Amino acid sequence: MARILVVGSVARDEVVRLKEPLRAGSHLEAQPTRSRLGGGGANVAIPLAHAGHQVRLLAPLGSDLTGQELLRELLAEGVDTSALSTVAGLSTRSLVLLEPNGERTVVNLHRCREASPPERLRSLAADAVYVRSRALDLTPLLREKVEHSLVVAQLPPAEPGSRPAQVLVASESDFDGDLLADPWALGQRVAGPRLQWVVVTRGSRGAEAFGASEHIASTPLPTRVVDTTGAGDAFAAGLLHALVSGAPMAEALRTGVTWGSAAVAGEGSYLSRNALTSLLGVAPARG
């Protein structure tokens, strides 16, 4: 299995399940709030660890009690926490509003950030690096990493040259207008000469991968949606799992779609160990 470094966030998700659809200006009924481990970095790292990879998470944690709790939970899930840093103050917290159809709205209540770029990234050996962060100060560090490791980075950011990587992953819900009209051209501007693929996720419609001369699409099988929180992160974990295992992009795309579909079929901010166990060795979505 591969050594994977995940750069992202760890959060305490406060989940409110609404009894009716979210509507502006309305008074809504909801079930009591409950909390769970979340954050884009954790949501990707945990399924990869469950799949047998050596996964190290680079992220900040607050110095509060929540930060200590999140650290223990990550360790219990098999994630290497040696690259986490403790930042004075509160840990990242998000409010997740879940509608009856499983759709989620995330409200960031507090973000825990490091005061300076995580220079320790330079010395951390990895076969693959996954970046789930919008921080622009990562650019020079990734420019070094892409020379020696597979780098898969989430968009945004979409500033020119901001994400040196072989693979970029973008959700169409994060972009307005025509920015994704030509994904390959956008990717070349953002990632530079090492770029091999731009992957665009399209929610319930699956995902597409765009190369210099190839276009691949994968459509999910019908799934009963329970909770869409972290679906994109589960997709990214599946995509990366397949790529580091030597799979071609068509297979990796199908694996990502399958993992994302499995994530929305159950409650949680990340793909559970039980769900992943049932997936491994099972034929993925149709291509």
C-alpha positions in Angstrom: 0.0 0.0 0.0 1.0 3.6 -0.5 2.3 6.4 1.8 -0.2 9.1 1.4 0.0 12.6 2.9 -3.3 14.5 3.1 -3.3 18.3 3.6 -6.5 19.7 4.8 -8.7 20.4 7.8 -10.1 18.6 10.8 -13.4 19.8 12.2 -16.1 19.2 14.7 -19.3 19.0 12.7 -22.5 20.1 14.6 -25.3 18.4 12.7 -28.9 19.6 12.6 -31.3 17.4 10.7 -34.2 19.5 9.4 -37.7 18.1 9.2 -38.5 20.2 6.1 -36.5 21.7 3.3 -34.3 24.8 4.0 -36.1 28.0 2.9 -34.9 31.5 3.3 -36.9 33.5 5.8 -38.8 30.6 7.3 -39.2 29.0 10.7 -38.1 25.3 10.5 -38.5 22.3 12.8 -35.4 20.2 13.4 -34.1 17.3 15.5 -31.6 18.1 18.3 -28.0 18.9 17.3 -25.4 16.1 17.5 -21.7 16.3 16.7 -19.2 14.2 14.8 -15.7 14.2 13.4 -15.4 16.0 10.0 -13.3 18.4 8.0 -12.2 17.9 4.4 -8.7 16.5 5.3 -10.1 14.0 7.9 -12.9 13.0 5.5 -10.3 11.9 2.9 -7.7 10.5 5.2 -9.9 8.1 7.2 -11.2 6.0 4.3 -7.7 5.8 2.8 -6.4 4.5 6.2 -9.3 2.0 6.4 -8.3 0.8 2.9 -4.8 -0.1 4.2 -2.7 2.9 3.2 -0.2 4.6 5.5 -2.0 8.0 5.8 -0.5 11.0 7.5 -2.7 14.1 8.0 -1.2 17.6 7.9 -3.7 20.0 9.5 -4.0 22.4 12.4 -5.9 21.6 15.6 -7.0 24.1 18.3 -5.6 24.0 21.8 -9.1 23.5 23.2 -10.7 20.4 24.5 -12.3 19.8 21.1 -8.9 19.6 19.6 -7.8 16.9 22.0 -11.0 15.0 21.3 -10.5 15.2 17.5 -6.9 14.0 17.9 -8.1 10.9 19.8 -10.8 10.1 17.2 -8.3 10.4 14.3 -5.9 8.0 16.1 -8.8 5.6 16.7 -9.5 5.6 12.9 -5.9 4.7 12.1 -4.6 8.0 10.8 -1.0 9.1 11.5 -1.4 12.4 13.4 2.4 13.2 13.7 2.1 16.1 11.1 -0.8 17.8 12.9 0.0 21.2 14.6 -1.6 22.7 17.6 -2.7 26.3 17.2 -3.7 28.4 20.2 -7.4 28.9 20.4 -10.5 27.1 19.1 -10.6 24.2 16.8 -12.5 24.3 13.5 -16.2 24.0 13.9 -19.0 23.7 11.3 -22.7 23.7 11.4 -24.2 21.1 9.0 -27.9 21.5 8.1 -29.3 18.3 6.7 -32.5 18.4 4.7 -35.0 15.5 4.6 -33.7 14.6 1.1 -30.1 14.3 2.5 -28.8 17.5 1.0 -26.5 19.5 3.3 -25.7 23.1 3.8 -22.4 23.8 5.7 -21.9 26.9 7.8 -18.4 27.5 9.0 -18.5 28.7 12.6 -14.8 28.9 13.1 -11.7 28.0 11.1 -8.4 27.1 12.8 -5.5 28.2 10.7 -1.7 28.1 11.0 -0.1 31.5 11.0 2.5 30.5 8.4 2.9 28.0 5.6 3.4 24.4 6.8 7.1 24.1 6.0 7.2 20.6 7.4 5.5 19.5 4.2 9.0 19.7 2.5 10.4 16.9 4.7 7.5 14.5 4.8 8.1 11.6 2.4 5.0 10.4 0.5 4.1 8.5 -2.6 1.1 10.7 -3.1 -0.1 14.0 -1.7 -3.7 15.1 -1.6 -4.5 18.8 -1.0 -7.9 19.9 0.3 -7.0 23.5 1.1 -7.5 26.9 -0.5 -4.4 28.3 1.1 -2.3 30.0 -1.6 0.9 29.8 0.5 1.0 26.1 -0.3 2.1 26.8 -3.9 5.9 26.8 -3.5 5.7 23.7 -1.3 3.6 21.8 -3.9 6.0 23.0 -6.6 8.6 20.9 -4.9 6.4 18.0 -4.1 5.1 17.5 -7.6 8.6 16.7 -8.8 8.8 13.6 -6.6 5.2 12.5 -5.7 1.8 12.2 -7.3 0.0 15.4 -6.3 -3.8 15.5 -6.4 -5.3 18.9 -5.5 -8.8 20.2 -5.0 -10.0 23.3 -6.8 -10.5 26.1 -5.8 -8.2 28.0 -5.6 -8.1 28.6 -9.4 -5.5 31.4 -9.6 -2.9 30.8 -12.3 0.0 28.5 -11.1 -1.5 28.1 -7.7 -1.8 24.3 -7.6 1.1 22.4 -9.2 -0.3 18.9 -9.6 -0.7 16.0 -11.9 -4.4 15.7 -11.1 -6.9 18.5 -10.2 -10.3 17.8 -8.8 -13.1 20.3 -9.1 -16.8 20.2 -8.1 -19.1 22.0 -10.5 -21.0 23.4 -7.5 -17.9 25.4 -6.5 -17.7 27.3 -9.7 -20.0 30.0 -11.3 -20.4 30.9 -14.9 -18.2 29.6 -17.6 -15.0 28.9 -15.6 -15.5 25.1 -16.1 -16.5 25.4 -19.7 -13.0 24.1 -20.7 -11.7 22.1 -17.8 -8.4 21.2 -19.4 -7.5 24.8 -20.3 -8.4 25.8 -16.7 -6.3 23.0 -15.3 -3.3 24.0 -17.4 -3.4 27.5 -16.1 -3.7 26.4 -12.5 -1.5 23.3 -12.4 1.2 24.0 -15.0 3.2 21.5 -17.1 2.9 18.4 -14.8 -0.9 18.3 -15.3 -2.2 15.0 -16.6 -6.0 15.1 -15.7 -8.7 17.5 -14.6 -11.6 15.7 -12.8 -14.9 17.4 -12.5 -17.5 16.0 -10.1 -21.2 16.6 -10.9 -23.1 15.3 -7.9 -25.7 12.7 -8.7 -24.7 12.8 -12.3 -21.3 11.3 -11.6 -17.9 12.6 -12.7 -15.8 13.3 -15.8 -12.0 13.3 -16.4 -10.4 15.5 -19.0 -6.9 14.9 -20.4 -5.0 16.5 -23.1 -6.7 14.3 -25.7 -9.1 12.2 -23.7 -12.5 12.5 -22.0 -13.9 9.9 -19.6 -17.2 9.9 -17.8 -18.6 7.7 -15.1 -22.2 7.6 -14.0 -23.3 6.3 -10.5 -25.8 3.5 -9.9 -29.1 4.6 -8.3 -28.6 5.3 -4.6 -30.9 6.2 -1.8 -29.5 9.5 -0.5 -29.3 9.8 3.3 -26.5 12.4 3.9 -24.5 14.1 1.2 -21.9 15.5 3.7 -18.4 14.6 2.6 -19.5 12.9 -0.7 -16.9 14.8 -2.6 -14.3 13.8 -0.1 -15.2 10.2 -0.4 -15.0 10.5 -4.1 -11.5 11.9 -3.9 -10.4 9.2 -1.5 -11.6 6.5 -3.9 -10.0 8.2 -6.9 -6.7 8.5 -5.0 -6.9 4.9 -3.7 -7.2 3.6 -7.3 -4.5 5.8 -8.7 -1.9 4.9 -6.1 -2.8 1.2 -6.7 -1.8 1.6 -10.3 -5.3 1.8 -11.9 -5.8 3.8 -15.1 -8.0 7.0 -14.9 -11.1 5.2 -16.2 -11.0 2.7 -13.3 -10.0 5.4 -10.8 -13.0 7.5 -11.9 -15.4 4.6 -11.4 -13.9 3.9 -8.0 -14.3 7.5 -6.9 -17.9 7.6 -8.0 -18.6 4.3 -6.2 -17.1 5.5 -3.0 -19.0 8.8 -3.2 -22.3 7.0 -3.8 -21.6 4.7 -0.8 -21.0 7.8 1.3 -24.3 9.4 0.6 -26.1 6.2 1.4 -25.3 6.4 5.1 -25.0 9.1 7.8 -21.6 10.6 8.6 -19.1 13.2 7.4 -16.8 10.5 6.0 -17.2 7.0 4.5 -17.5 4.5 7.3 -15.2 1.5 7.9 -18.2 -0.9 7.4 -19.2 0.8 4.2 -15.7 0.7 2.8 -15.2 -2.9 3.8 -18.2 -3.9 1.8 -17.0 -1.9 -1.2 -13.5 -3.3 -1.5 -13.6 -6.1 -4.1 -17.1 -5.2 -5.3 -17.6 -4.1 -8.9 -17.8 -0.3 -9.1 -20.2 2.0 -10.9 -20.9 1.6 -14.6 -18.5 3.6 -16.8 
